[in-house]
Amino acid sequence: MKKKEQKEQKTKRPYDKGQIFVKIMAGLLAILMVAGTFITLIYAFI
């Protein structure tokens, strides 16, 4: 059991950092897409 737990900890650390970075970038891109859509609609109605 201890060997499996040690292997999981070693493989989880870099994966977690990468996963967090990907989620932050995906969130920023989603916000930019939504903001761009609303700005386009606002200009279209004006």
C-alpha positions in Angstrom: 0.0 0.0 0.0 2.8 2.5 0.9 4.5 1.9 -2.4 1.4 2.7 -4.4 0.7 5.9 -2.3 4.3 7.1 -2.9 3.9 6.5 -6.7 0.6 8.4 -6.7 2.1 11.4 -4.9 5.1 11.6 -7.3 2.9 11.5 -10.4 0.1 13.8 -9.0 2.3 16.8 -8.2 3.4 17.8 -11.8 0.0 16.8 -13.2 -1.8 19.0 -10.6 0.3 22.1 -11.5 -0.3 21.5 -15.2 -4.0 20.9 -14.7 -4.4 24.1 -12.6 -2.5 26.1 -15.3 -4.8 24.7 -18.0 -7.9 25.5 -16.0 -6.8 29.1 -15.4 -6.0 29.6 -19.1 -9.3 28.0 -20.1 -11.2 30.3 -17.7 -9.4 33.4 -19.0 -10.1 32.5 -22.6 -13.8 31.8 -21.8 -14.1 35.2 -20.2 -12.5 36.8 -23.2 -14.9 35.0 -25.6 -18.0 36.0 -23.6 -16.8 39.6 -23.2 -16.1 39.8 -27.0 -19.5 38.5 -27.8 -21.2 41.0 -25.5 -19.1 43.9 -26.9 -20.0 42.9 -30.4 -23.7 42.8 -29.6 -23.5 46.2 -27.9 -21.9 47.7 -30.9 -24.3 46.0 -33.3 -27.3 47.5 -31.4 -25.8 50.9 -31.3 
